[in-house]
């Protein structure tokens, strides 16, 4: 079971690195999320503004305009489950 804590540490580190770039360190703005996608998921179409907008609103579950850690983790967990099917 060594893999899970390591994976969670990577998740948390990735979030912290981008969330800390501007404004609130506990949330991802749309700009920070765009940068995260561009650097961490090169296959994602982060240059497509409409796709980023759609992705952002999908993550921003409570529609407050920022993605907090809970929203981020919920999304990544869902993505991991999908990828394992
Ligand atoms: Ca939110």
PDB file of the backbone (N, CA, C, O) and the ligand in Angstrom, with CONECT records:
HET     CA  A 101       1
ATOM      1  N   UNK A   1       0.826  -1.224   0.000  1.00  0.00           N
ATOM      2  CA  UNK A   1       0.000   0.000   0.000  1.00  0.00           C
ATOM      3  C   UNK A   1       0.859   1.274   0.000  1.00  0.00           C
ATOM      4  O   UNK A   1       0.389   2.351   0.366  1.00  0.00           O
ATOM      5  N   UNK A   2       2.114   1.132  -0.413  1.00  0.00           N
ATOM      6  CA  UNK A   2       3.005   2.296  -0.379  1.00  0.00           C
ATOM      7  C   UNK A   2       2.616   3.335  -1.431  1.00  0.00           C
ATOM      8  O   UNK A   2       2.972   4.509  -1.326  1.00  0.00           O
ATOM      9  N   UNK A   3       1.883   2.881  -2.442  1.00  0.00           N
ATOM     10  CA  UNK A   3       1.593   3.774  -3.557  1.00  0.00           C
ATOM     11  C   UNK A   3       0.618   4.888  -3.239  1.00  0.00           C
ATOM     12  O   UNK A   3       0.764   6.001  -3.744  1.00  0.00           O
ATOM     13  N   UNK A   4      -0.373   4.609  -2.412  1.00  0.00           N
ATOM     14  CA  UNK A   4      -1.432   5.606  -2.195  1.00  0.00           C
ATOM     15  C   UNK A   4      -0.943   6.869  -1.478  1.00  0.00           C
ATOM     16  O   UNK A   4      -1.193   7.974  -1.958  1.00  0.00           O
ATOM     17  N   UNK A   5      -0.249   6.730  -0.332  1.00  0.00           N
ATOM     18  CA  UNK A   5       0.253   7.962   0.309  1.00  0.00           C
ATOM     19  C   UNK A   5       1.169   8.760  -0.618  1.00  0.00           C
ATOM     20  O   UNK A   5       1.139   9.990  -0.609  1.00  0.00           O
ATOM     21  N   UNK A   6       1.974   8.075  -1.408  1.00  0.00           N
ATOM     22  CA  UNK A   6       2.864   8.764  -2.342  1.00  0.00           C
ATOM     23  C   UNK A   6       2.062   9.516  -3.387  1.00  0.00           C
ATOM     24  O   UNK A   6       2.382  10.655  -3.726  1.00  0.00           O
ATOM     25  N   UNK A   7       1.011   8.872  -3.900  1.00  0.00           N
ATOM     26  CA  UNK A   7       0.168   9.507  -4.907  1.00  0.00           C
ATOM     27  C   UNK A   7      -0.533  10.723  -4.307  1.00  0.00           C
ATOM     28  O   UNK A   7      -0.668  11.751  -4.971  1.00  0.00           O
ATOM     29  N   UNK A   8      -0.978  10.612  -3.061  1.00  0.00           N
ATOM     30  CA  UNK A   8      -1.664  11.732  -2.414  1.00  0.00           C
ATOM     31  C   UNK A   8      -0.710  12.896  -2.188  1.00  0.00           C
ATOM     32  O   UNK A   8      -1.090  14.059  -2.320  1.00  0.00           O
ATOM     33  N   UNK A   9       0.540  12.571  -1.843  1.00  0.00           N
ATOM     34  CA  UNK A   9       1.540  13.616  -1.633  1.00  0.00           C
ATOM     35  C   UNK A   9       1.791  14.376  -2.930  1.00  0.00           C
ATOM     36  O   UNK A   9       1.958  15.595  -2.923  1.00  0.00           O
ATOM     37  N   UNK A  10       1.815  13.650  -4.037  1.00  0.00           N
ATOM     38  CA  UNK A  10       2.020  14.291  -5.344  1.00  0.00           C
ATOM     39  C   UNK A  10       0.826  15.194  -5.669  1.00  0.00           C
ATOM     40  O   UNK A  10       0.989  16.317  -6.146  1.00  0.00           O
ATOM     41  N   UNK A  11      -0.379  14.675  -5.399  1.00  0.00           N
ATOM     42  CA  UNK A  11      -1.596  15.462  -5.634  1.00  0.00           C
ATOM     43  C   UNK A  11      -1.578  16.771  -4.858  1.00  0.00           C
ATOM     44  O   UNK A  11      -1.871  17.838  -5.398  1.00  0.00           O
ATOM     45  N   UNK A  12      -1.226  16.664  -3.567  1.00  0.00           N
ATOM     46  CA  UNK A  12      -1.224  17.835  -2.692  1.00  0.00           C
ATOM     47  C   UNK A  12      -0.138  18.813  -3.105  1.00  0.00           C
ATOM     48  O   UNK A  12      -0.345  20.026  -3.092  1.00  0.00           O
ATOM     49  N   UNK A  13       1.040  18.270  -3.476  1.00  0.00           N
ATOM     50  CA  UNK A  13       2.155  19.113  -3.885  1.00  0.00           C
ATOM     51  C   UNK A  13       1.820  19.880  -5.165  1.00  0.00           C
ATOM     52  O   UNK A  13       2.131  21.063  -5.296  1.00  0.00           O
ATOM     53  N   UNK A  14       1.177  19.177  -6.111  1.00  0.00           N
ATOM     54  CA  UNK A  14       0.797  19.815  -7.375  1.00  0.00           C
ATOM     55  C   UNK A  14      -0.185  20.948  -7.111  1.00  0.00           C
ATOM     56  O   UNK A  14      -0.031  22.046  -7.647  1.00  0.00           O
ATOM     57  N   UNK A  15      -1.192  20.684  -6.289  1.00  0.00           N
ATOM     58  CA  UNK A  15      -2.183  21.710  -5.964  1.00  0.00           C
ATOM     59  C   UNK A  15      -1.514  22.927  -5.325  1.00  0.00           C
ATOM     60  O   UNK A  15      -1.756  24.064  -5.732  1.00  0.00           O
ATOM     61  N   UNK A  16      -0.668  22.677  -4.318  1.00  0.00           N
ATOM     62  CA  UNK A  16      -0.008  23.764  -3.589  1.00  0.00           C
ATOM     63  C   UNK A  16       0.876  24.611  -4.505  1.00  0.00           C
ATOM     64  O   UNK A  16       0.919  25.835  -4.385  1.00  0.00           O
ATOM     65  N   UNK A  17       1.576  23.944  -5.418  1.00  0.00           N
ATOM     66  CA  UNK A  17       2.491  24.671  -6.297  1.00  0.00           C
ATOM     67  C   UNK A  17       1.748  25.673  -7.172  1.00  0.00           C
ATOM     68  O   UNK A  17       2.230  26.784  -7.388  1.00  0.00           O
ATOM     69  N   UNK A  18       0.574  25.286  -7.677  1.00  0.00           N
ATOM     70  CA  UNK A  18      -0.166  26.183  -8.571  1.00  0.00           C
ATOM     71  C   UNK A  18      -1.081  27.125  -7.803  1.00  0.00           C
ATOM     72  O   UNK A  18      -1.212  28.292  -8.173  1.00  0.00           O
ATOM     73  N   UNK A  19      -1.711  26.643  -6.745  1.00  0.00           N
ATOM     74  CA  UNK A  19      -2.629  27.482  -5.964  1.00  0.00           C
ATOM     75  C   UNK A  19      -1.879  28.639  -5.305  1.00  0.00           C
ATOM     76  O   UNK A  19      -2.467  29.687  -5.038  1.00  0.00           O
ATOM     77  N   UNK A  20      -0.589  28.453  -5.045  1.00  0.00           N
ATOM     78  CA  UNK A  20       0.202  29.479  -4.368  1.00  0.00           C
ATOM     79  C   UNK A  20       0.708  30.580  -5.286  1.00  0.00           C
ATOM     80  O   UNK A  20       1.328  31.534  -4.815  1.00  0.00           O
ATOM     81  N   UNK A  21       0.460  30.469  -6.581  1.00  0.00           N
ATOM     82  CA  UNK A  21       1.033  31.417  -7.532  1.00  0.00           C
ATOM     83  C   UNK A  21       0.436  32.815  -7.426  1.00  0.00           C
ATOM     84  O   UNK A  21       1.166  33.803  -7.512  1.00  0.00           O
ATOM     85  N   UNK A  22      -0.870  32.914  -7.241  1.00  0.00           N
ATOM     86  CA  UNK A  22      -1.508  34.230  -7.146  1.00  0.00           C
ATOM     87  C   UNK A  22      -2.709  34.157  -6.215  1.00  0.00           C
ATOM     88  O   UNK A  22      -3.342  33.109  -6.088  1.00  0.00           O
ATOM     89  N   UNK A  23      -3.019  35.269  -5.568  1.00  0.00           N
ATOM     90  CA  UNK A  23      -4.195  35.349  -4.704  1.00  0.00           C
ATOM     91  C   UNK A  23      -4.176  34.340  -3.575  1.00  0.00           C
ATOM     92  O   UNK A  23      -3.144  34.111  -2.943  1.00  0.00           O
ATOM     93  N   UNK A  24      -5.347  33.729  -3.326  1.00  0.00           N
ATOM     94  CA  UNK A  24      -5.521  32.785  -2.231  1.00  0.00           C
ATOM     95  C   UNK A  24      -4.710  31.511  -2.474  1.00  0.00           C
ATOM     96  O   UNK A  24      -4.850  30.861  -3.510  1.00  0.00           O
ATOM     97  N   UNK A  25      -3.862  31.165  -1.503  1.00  0.00           N
ATOM     98  CA  UNK A  25      -3.010  29.975  -1.627  1.00  0.00           C
ATOM     99  C   UNK A  25      -3.795  28.674  -1.467  1.00  0.00           C
ATOM    100  O   UNK A  25      -3.269  27.596  -1.743  1.00  0.00           O
ATOM    101  N   UNK A  26      -5.026  28.766  -1.032  1.00  0.00           N
ATOM    102  CA  UNK A  26      -5.831  27.570  -0.790  1.00  0.00           C
ATOM    103  C   UNK A  26      -6.782  27.253  -1.947  1.00  0.00           C
ATOM    104  O   UNK A  26      -7.529  26.276  -1.895  1.00  0.00           O
ATOM    105  N   UNK A  27      -6.750  28.077  -2.978  1.00  0.00           N
ATOM    106  CA  UNK A  27      -7.655  27.848  -4.102  1.00  0.00           C
ATOM    107  C   UNK A  27      -6.926  28.048  -5.435  1.00  0.00           C
ATOM    108  O   UNK A  27      -5.934  28.772  -5.513  1.00  0.00           O
ATOM    109  N   UNK A  28      -7.434  27.398  -6.467  1.00  0.00           N
ATOM    110  CA  UNK A  28      -6.927  27.563  -7.828  1.00  0.00           C
ATOM    111  C   UNK A  28      -7.833  28.526  -8.572  1.00  0.00           C
ATOM    112  O   UNK A  28      -9.042  28.311  -8.657  1.00  0.00           O
ATOM    113  N   UNK A  29      -7.253  29.578  -9.107  1.00  0.00           N
ATOM    114  CA  UNK A  29      -8.006  30.462 -10.003  1.00  0.00           C
ATOM    115  C   UNK A  29      -8.024  29.817 -11.385  1.00  0.00           C
ATOM    116  O   UNK A  29      -7.373  28.797 -11.613  1.00  0.00           O
ATOM    117  N   UNK A  30      -8.772  30.416 -12.300  1.00  0.00           N
ATOM    118  CA  UNK A  30      -8.824  29.863 -13.645  1.00  0.00           C
ATOM    119  C   UNK A  30      -7.448  29.930 -14.313  1.00  0.00           C
ATOM    120  O   UNK A  30      -7.066  29.015 -15.043  1.00  0.00           O
ATOM    121  N   UNK A  31      -6.712  31.005 -14.066  1.00  0.00           N
ATOM    122  CA  UNK A  31      -5.367  31.143 -14.619  1.00  0.00           C
ATOM    123  C   UNK A  31      -4.425  30.069 -14.096  1.00  0.00           C
ATOM    124  O   UNK A  31      -3.650  29.479 -14.849  1.00  0.00           O
ATOM    125  N   UNK A  32      -4.505  29.828 -12.790  1.00  0.00           N
ATOM    126  CA  UNK A  32      -3.648  28.803 -12.177  1.00  0.00           C
ATOM    127  C   UNK A  32      -4.000  27.418 -12.689  1.00  0.00           C
ATOM    128  O   UNK A  32      -3.117  26.595 -12.933  1.00  0.00           O
ATOM    129  N   UNK A  33      -5.287  27.162 -12.849  1.00  0.00           N
ATOM    130  CA  UNK A  33      -5.717  25.860 -13.365  1.00  0.00           C
ATOM    131  C   UNK A  33      -5.238  25.666 -14.806  1.00  0.00           C
ATOM    132  O   UNK A  33      -4.795  24.580 -15.180  1.00  0.00           O
ATOM    133  N   UNK A  34      -5.331  26.723 -15.604  1.00  0.00           N
ATOM    134  CA  UNK A  34      -4.865  26.652 -16.986  1.00  0.00           C
ATOM    135  C   UNK A  34      -3.384  26.280 -17.026  1.00  0.00           C
ATOM    136  O   UNK A  34      -2.958  25.443 -17.822  1.00  0.00           O
ATOM    137  N   UNK A  35      -2.613  26.918 -16.154  1.00  0.00           N
ATOM    138  CA  UNK A  35      -1.182  26.645 -16.092  1.00  0.00           C
ATOM    139  C   UNK A  35      -0.910  25.218 -15.627  1.00  0.00           C
ATOM    140  O   UNK A  35      -0.027  24.547 -16.161  1.00  0.00           O
ATOM    141  N   UNK A  36      -1.671  24.751 -14.630  1.00  0.00           N
ATOM    142  CA  UNK A  36      -1.536  23.373 -14.143  1.00  0.00           C
ATOM    143  C   UNK A  36      -1.787  22.385 -15.272  1.00  0.00           C
ATOM    144  O   UNK A  36      -1.026  21.437 -15.463  1.00  0.00           O
ATOM    145  N   UNK A  37      -2.863  22.615 -16.018  1.00  0.00           N
ATOM    146  CA  UNK A  37      -3.205  21.720 -17.135  1.00  0.00           C
ATOM    147  C   UNK A  37      -2.101  21.708 -18.185  1.00  0.00           C
ATOM    148  O   UNK A  37      -1.700  20.655 -18.680  1.00  0.00           O
ATOM    149  N   UNK A  38      -1.624  22.895 -18.509  1.00  0.00           N
ATOM    150  CA  UNK A  38      -0.626  23.038 -19.561  1.00  0.00           C
ATOM    151  C   UNK A  38       0.664  22.300 -19.188  1.00  0.00           C
ATOM    152  O   UNK A  38       1.280  21.645 -20.029  1.00  0.00           O
ATOM    153  N   UNK A  39       1.061  22.415 -17.918  1.00  0.00           N
ATOM    154  CA  UNK A  39       2.331  21.815 -17.491  1.00  0.00           C
ATOM    155  C   UNK A  39       2.219  20.349 -17.089  1.00  0.00           C
ATOM    156  O   UNK A  39       3.124  19.556 -17.350  1.00  0.00           O
ATOM    157  N   UNK A  40       1.101  19.992 -16.449  1.00  0.00           N
ATOM    158  CA  UNK A  40       0.989  18.646 -15.886  1.00  0.00           C
ATOM    159  C   UNK A  40       0.246  17.675 -16.802  1.00  0.00           C
ATOM    160  O   UNK A  40       0.438  16.463 -16.706  1.00  0.00           O
ATOM    161  N   UNK A  41      -0.587  18.192 -17.672  1.00  0.00           N
ATOM    162  CA  UNK A  41      -1.339  17.343 -18.601  1.00  0.00           C
ATOM    163  C   UNK A  41      -1.146  17.865 -20.019  1.00  0.00           C
ATOM    164  O   UNK A  41      -2.059  18.454 -20.598  1.00  0.00           O
ATOM    165  N   UNK A  42       0.040  17.650 -20.575  1.00  0.00           N
ATOM    166  CA  UNK A  42       0.342  18.223 -21.900  1.00  0.00           C
ATOM    167  C   UNK A  42      -0.636  17.765 -22.987  1.00  0.00           C
ATOM    168  O   UNK A  42      -0.775  18.431 -24.013  1.00  0.00           O
ATOM    169  N   UNK A  43      -1.309  16.638 -22.769  1.00  0.00           N
ATOM    170  CA  UNK A  43      -2.260  16.144 -23.756  1.00  0.00           C
ATOM    171  C   UNK A  43      -3.567  16.913 -23.746  1.00  0.00           C
ATOM    172  O   UNK A  43      -4.317  16.879 -24.722  1.00  0.00           O
ATOM    173  N   UNK A  44      -3.854  17.622 -22.625  1.00  0.00           N
ATOM    174  CA  UNK A  44      -5.103  18.369 -22.518  1.00  0.00           C
ATOM    175  C   UNK A  44      -5.027  19.631 -23.368  1.00  0.00           C
ATOM    176  O   UNK A  44      -3.962  20.229 -23.520  1.00  0.00           O
ATOM    177  N   UNK A  45      -6.160  20.024 -23.915  1.00  0.00           N
ATOM    178  CA  UNK A  45      -6.168  21.182 -24.808  1.00  0.00           C
ATOM    179  C   UNK A  45      -6.317  22.471 -24.010  1.00  0.00           C
ATOM    180  O   UNK A  45      -7.347  23.141 -24.076  1.00  0.00           O
ATOM    181  N   UNK A  46      -5.254  22.813 -23.240  1.00  0.00           N
ATOM    182  CA  UNK A  46      -5.311  23.985 -22.377  1.00  0.00           C
ATOM    183  C   UNK A  46      -5.249  25.282 -23.166  1.00  0.00           C
ATOM    184  O   UNK A  46      -5.537  26.351 -22.628  1.00  0.00           O
ATOM    185  N   UNK A  47      -4.874  25.195 -24.442  1.00  0.00           N
ATOM    186  CA  UNK A  47      -4.817  26.403 -25.258  1.00  0.00           C
ATOM    187  C   UNK A  47      -6.210  26.756 -25.785  1.00  0.00           C
ATOM    188  O   UNK A  47      -6.441  27.871 -26.254  1.00  0.00           O
ATOM    189  N   UNK A  48      -7.123  25.807 -25.703  1.00  0.00           N
ATOM    190  CA  UNK A  48      -8.495  26.022 -26.140  1.00  0.00           C
ATOM    191  C   UNK A  48      -9.297  26.631 -24.996  1.00  0.00           C
ATOM    192  O   UNK A  48      -9.656  25.939 -24.043  1.00  0.00           O
ATOM    193  N   UNK A  49      -9.577  27.936 -25.095  1.00  0.00           N
ATOM    194  CA  UNK A  49     -10.194  28.653 -23.990  1.00  0.00           C
ATOM    195  C   UNK A  49     -11.576  28.093 -23.617  1.00  0.00           C
ATOM    196  O   UNK A  49     -11.920  28.020 -22.438  1.00  0.00           O
ATOM    197  N   UNK A  50     -12.347  27.708 -24.608  1.00  0.00           N
ATOM    198  CA  UNK A  50     -13.680  27.165 -24.349  1.00  0.00           C
ATOM    199  C   UNK A  50     -13.590  25.860 -23.560  1.00  0.00           C
ATOM    200  O   UNK A  50     -14.391  25.606 -22.660  1.00  0.00           O
ATOM    201  N   UNK A  51     -12.592  25.032 -23.918  1.00  0.00           N
ATOM    202  CA  UNK A  51     -12.412  23.761 -23.219  1.00  0.00           C
ATOM    203  C   UNK A  51     -11.988  23.988 -21.773  1.00  0.00           C
ATOM    204  O   UNK A  51     -12.439  23.290 -20.865  1.00  0.00           O
ATOM    205  N   UNK A  52     -11.106  24.985 -21.568  1.00  0.00           N
ATOM    206  CA  UNK A  52     -10.661  25.307 -20.212  1.00  0.00           C
ATOM    207  C   UNK A  52     -11.831  25.824 -19.381  1.00  0.00           C
ATOM    208  O   UNK A  52     -11.994  25.441 -18.223  1.00  0.00           O
ATOM    209  N   UNK A  53     -12.653  26.705 -19.982  1.00  0.00           N
ATOM    210  CA  UNK A  53     -13.830  27.228 -19.290  1.00  0.00           C
ATOM    211  C   UNK A  53     -14.764  26.109 -18.856  1.00  0.00           C
ATOM    212  O   UNK A  53     -15.282  26.110 -17.739  1.00  0.00           O
ATOM    213  N   UNK A  54     -14.970  25.160 -19.751  1.00  0.00           N
ATOM    214  CA  UNK A  54     -15.860  24.045 -19.470  1.00  0.00           C
ATOM    215  C   UNK A  54     -15.281  23.174 -18.350  1.00  0.00           C
ATOM    216  O   UNK A  54     -15.988  22.747 -17.437  1.00  0.00           O
ATOM    217  N   UNK A  55     -13.977  22.928 -18.450  1.00  0.00           N
ATOM    218  CA  UNK A  55     -13.279  22.122 -17.446  1.00  0.00           C
ATOM    219  C   UNK A  55     -13.332  22.797 -16.084  1.00  0.00           C
ATOM    220  O   UNK A  55     -13.574  22.152 -15.064  1.00  0.00           O
ATOM    221  N   UNK A  56     -13.101  24.108 -16.084  1.00  0.00           N
ATOM    222  CA  UNK A  56     -13.099  24.857 -14.832  1.00  0.00           C
ATOM    223  C   UNK A  56     -14.470  24.812 -14.155  1.00  0.00           C
ATOM    224  O   UNK A  56     -14.559  24.598 -12.946  1.00  0.00           O
ATOM    225  N   UNK A  57     -15.525  25.011 -14.924  1.00  0.00           N
ATOM    226  CA  UNK A  57     -16.865  25.017 -14.330  1.00  0.00           C
ATOM    227  C   UNK A  57     -17.267  23.612 -13.861  1.00  0.00           C
ATOM    228  O   UNK A  57     -18.094  23.452 -12.964  1.00  0.00           O
ATOM    229  N   UNK A  58     -16.655  22.595 -14.498  1.00  0.00           N
ATOM    230  CA  UNK A  58     -16.893  21.223 -14.064  1.00  0.00           C
ATOM    231  C   UNK A  58     -16.265  20.991 -12.681  1.00  0.00           C
ATOM    232  O   UNK A  58     -16.849  20.324 -11.826  1.00  0.00           O
ATOM    233  N   UNK A  59     -15.076  21.549 -12.480  1.00  0.00           N
ATOM    234  CA  UNK A  59     -14.376  21.394 -11.205  1.00  0.00           C
ATOM    235  C   UNK A  59     -14.996  22.263 -10.106  1.00  0.00           C
ATOM    236  O   UNK A  59     -15.112  21.840  -8.956  1.00  0.00           O
ATOM    237  N   UNK A  60     -15.394  23.488 -10.482  1.00  0.00           N
ATOM    238  CA  UNK A  60     -15.903  24.441  -9.498  1.00  0.00           C
ATOM    239  C   UNK A  60     -17.331  24.069  -9.109  1.00  0.00           C
ATOM    240  O   UNK A  60     -18.304  24.669  -9.566  1.00  0.00           O
ATOM    241  N   UNK A  61     -17.420  23.066  -8.256  1.00  0.00           N
ATOM    242  CA  UNK A  61     -18.702  22.462  -7.907  1.00  0.00           C
ATOM    243  C   UNK A  61     -19.662  23.447  -7.237  1.00  0.00           C
ATOM    244  O   UNK A  61     -20.861  23.420  -7.513  1.00  0.00           O
ATOM    245  N   UNK A  62     -19.148  24.316  -6.359  1.00  0.00           N
ATOM    246  CA  UNK A  62     -20.031  25.262  -5.655  1.00  0.00           C
ATOM    247  C   UNK A  62     -20.138  26.612  -6.373  1.00  0.00           C
ATOM    248  O   UNK A  62     -20.751  27.546  -5.857  1.00  0.00           O
ATOM    249  N   UNK A  63     -19.536  26.709  -7.567  1.00  0.00           N
ATOM    250  CA  UNK A  63     -19.656  27.889  -8.437  1.00  0.00           C
ATOM    251  C   UNK A  63     -19.242  29.200  -7.756  1.00  0.00           C
ATOM    252  O   UNK A  63     -19.880  30.234  -7.955  1.00  0.00           O
ATOM    253  N   UNK A  64     -18.173  29.154  -6.955  1.00  0.00           N
ATOM    254  CA  UNK A  64     -17.711  30.401  -6.325  1.00  0.00           C
ATOM    255  C   UNK A  64     -16.552  31.033  -7.106  1.00  0.00           C
ATOM    256  O   UNK A  64     -15.941  31.997  -6.645  1.00  0.00           O
ATOM    257  N   UNK A  65     -16.254  30.483  -8.288  1.00  0.00           N
ATOM    258  CA  UNK A  65     -15.256  31.101  -9.155  1.00  0.00           C
ATOM    259  C   UNK A  65     -13.827  30.647  -8.923  1.00  0.00           C
ATOM    260  O   UNK A  65     -12.923  31.050  -9.656  1.00  0.00           O
ATOM    261  N   UNK A  66     -13.605  29.802  -7.901  1.00  0.00           N
ATOM    262  CA  UNK A  66     -12.284  29.237  -7.647  1.00  0.00           C
ATOM    263  C   UNK A  66     -12.431  27.746  -7.348  1.00  0.00           C
ATOM    264  O   UNK A  66     -13.492  27.283  -6.931  1.00  0.00           O
ATOM    265  N   UNK A  67     -11.347  27.005  -7.570  1.00  0.00           N
ATOM    266  CA  UNK A  67     -11.361  25.575  -7.281  1.00  0.00           C
ATOM    267  C   UNK A  67     -10.576  25.337  -5.996  1.00  0.00           C
ATOM    268  O   UNK A  67      -9.365  25.557  -5.951  1.00  0.00           O
ATOM    269  N   UNK A  68     -11.269  24.887  -4.951  1.00  0.00           N
ATOM    270  CA  UNK A  68     -10.566  24.624  -3.698  1.00  0.00           C
ATOM    271  C   UNK A  68     -10.047  23.181  -3.697  1.00  0.00           C
ATOM    272  O   UNK A  68     -10.306  22.409  -4.620  1.00  0.00           O
ATOM    273  N   UNK A  69      -9.308  22.842  -2.637  1.00  0.00           N
ATOM    274  CA  UNK A  69      -8.649  21.533  -2.608  1.00  0.00           C
ATOM    275  C   UNK A  69      -9.649  20.381  -2.664  1.00  0.00           C
ATOM    276  O   UNK A  69      -9.387  19.363  -3.304  1.00  0.00           O
ATOM    277  N   UNK A  70     -10.777  20.535  -2.005  1.00  0.00           N
ATOM    278  CA  UNK A  70     -11.804  19.490  -1.993  1.00  0.00           C
ATOM    279  C   UNK A  70     -12.351  19.255  -3.398  1.00  0.00           C
ATOM    280  O   UNK A  70     -12.521  18.110  -3.817  1.00  0.00           O
ATOM    281  N   UNK A  71     -12.622  20.325  -4.114  1.00  0.00           N
ATOM    282  CA  UNK A  71     -13.127  20.207  -5.484  1.00  0.00           C
ATOM    283  C   UNK A  71     -12.087  19.552  -6.389  1.00  0.00           C
ATOM    284  O   UNK A  71     -12.410  18.721  -7.238  1.00  0.00           O
ATOM    285  N   UNK A  72     -10.848  19.943  -6.187  1.00  0.00           N
ATOM    286  CA  UNK A  72      -9.734  19.392  -6.966  1.00  0.00           C
ATOM    287  C   UNK A  72      -9.588  17.893  -6.713  1.00  0.00           C
ATOM    288  O   UNK A  72      -9.467  17.112  -7.657  1.00  0.00           O
ATOM    289  N   UNK A  73      -9.600  17.491  -5.445  1.00  0.00           N
ATOM    290  CA  UNK A  73      -9.435  16.079  -5.090  1.00  0.00           C
ATOM    291  C   UNK A  73     -10.613  15.246  -5.601  1.00  0.00           C
ATOM    292  O   UNK A  73     -10.427  14.145  -6.118  1.00  0.00           O
ATOM    293  N   UNK A  74     -11.825  15.785  -5.450  1.00  0.00           N
ATOM    294  CA  UNK A  74     -13.011  15.088  -5.945  1.00  0.00           C
ATOM    295  C   UNK A  74     -12.875  14.807  -7.432  1.00  0.00           C
ATOM    296  O   UNK A  74     -13.196  13.716  -7.903  1.00  0.00           O
ATOM    297  N   UNK A  75     -12.397  15.804  -8.164  1.00  0.00           N
ATOM    298  CA  UNK A  75     -12.242  15.644  -9.599  1.00  0.00           C
ATOM    299  C   UNK A  75     -11.158  14.622  -9.941  1.00  0.00           C
ATOM    300  O   UNK A  75     -11.367  13.736 -10.769  1.00  0.00           O
ATOM    301  N   UNK A  76      -9.993  14.756  -9.291  1.00  0.00           N
ATOM    302  CA  UNK A  76      -8.872  13.860  -9.596  1.00  0.00           C
ATOM    303  C   UNK A  76      -9.243  12.409  -9.253  1.00  0.00           C
ATOM    304  O   UNK A  76      -8.876  11.479  -9.971  1.00  0.00           O
ATOM    305  N   UNK A  77      -9.971  12.235  -8.155  1.00  0.00           N
ATOM    306  CA  UNK A  77     -10.420  10.896  -7.770  1.00  0.00           C
ATOM    307  C   UNK A  77     -11.341  10.317  -8.845  1.00  0.00           C
ATOM    308  O   UNK A  77     -11.197   9.158  -9.234  1.00  0.00           O
ATOM    309  N   UNK A  78     -12.277  11.123  -9.317  1.00  0.00           N
ATOM    310  CA  UNK A  78     -13.198  10.673 -10.365  1.00  0.00           C
ATOM    311  C   UNK A  78     -12.432  10.312 -11.628  1.00  0.00           C
ATOM    312  O   UNK A  78     -12.729   9.312 -12.282  1.00  0.00           O
ATOM    313  N   UNK A  79     -11.447  11.133 -11.963  1.00  0.00           N
ATOM    314  CA  UNK A  79     -10.629  10.903 -13.150  1.00  0.00           C
ATOM    315  C   UNK A  79      -9.843   9.596 -13.017  1.00  0.00           C
ATOM    316  O   UNK A  79      -9.725   8.834 -13.976  1.00  0.00           O
ATOM    317  N   UNK A  80      -9.310   9.348 -11.825  1.00  0.00           N
ATOM    318  CA  UNK A  80      -8.537   8.132 -11.572  1.00  0.00           C
ATOM    319  C   UNK A  80      -9.417   6.902 -11.714  1.00  0.00           C
ATOM    320  O   UNK A  80      -8.998   5.898 -12.291  1.00  0.00           O
ATOM    321  N   UNK A  81     -10.631   6.974 -11.192  1.00  0.00           N
ATOM    322  CA  UNK A  81     -11.575   5.862 -11.294  1.00  0.00           C
ATOM    323  C   UNK A  81     -11.903   5.586 -12.763  1.00  0.00           C
ATOM    324  O   UNK A  81     -11.932   4.435 -13.199  1.00  0.00           O
ATOM    325  N   UNK A  82     -12.150   6.660 -13.516  1.00  0.00           N
ATOM    326  CA  UNK A  82     -12.463   6.515 -14.942  1.00  0.00           C
ATOM    327  C   UNK A  82     -11.300   5.857 -15.680  1.00  0.00           C
ATOM    328  O   UNK A  82     -11.501   4.971 -16.511  1.00  0.00           O
ATOM    329  N   UNK A  83     -10.078   6.302 -15.367  1.00  0.00           N
ATOM    330  CA  UNK A  83      -8.895   5.775 -16.045  1.00  0.00           C
ATOM    331  C   UNK A  83      -8.643   4.303 -15.709  1.00  0.00           C
ATOM    332  O   UNK A  83      -7.985   3.595 -16.472  1.00  0.00           O
ATOM    333  N   UNK A  84      -9.161   3.846 -14.575  1.00  0.00           N
ATOM    334  CA  UNK A  84      -8.926   2.469 -14.153  1.00  0.00           C
ATOM    335  C   UNK A  84      -9.997   1.504 -14.647  1.00  0.00           C
ATOM    336  O   UNK A  84      -9.909   0.298 -14.418  1.00  0.00           O
ATOM    337  N   UNK A  85     -10.996   2.033 -15.318  1.00  0.00           N
ATOM    338  CA  UNK A  85     -12.069   1.167 -15.792  1.00  0.00           C
ATOM    339  C   UNK A  85     -11.733   0.524 -17.131  1.00  0.00           C
ATOM    340  O   UNK A  85     -12.536  -0.237 -17.670  1.00  0.00           O
TER     341      UNK A  85
HETATM  342 CA    CA A 101     -15.383  26.380  -5.783  1.00  0.00          CA
END
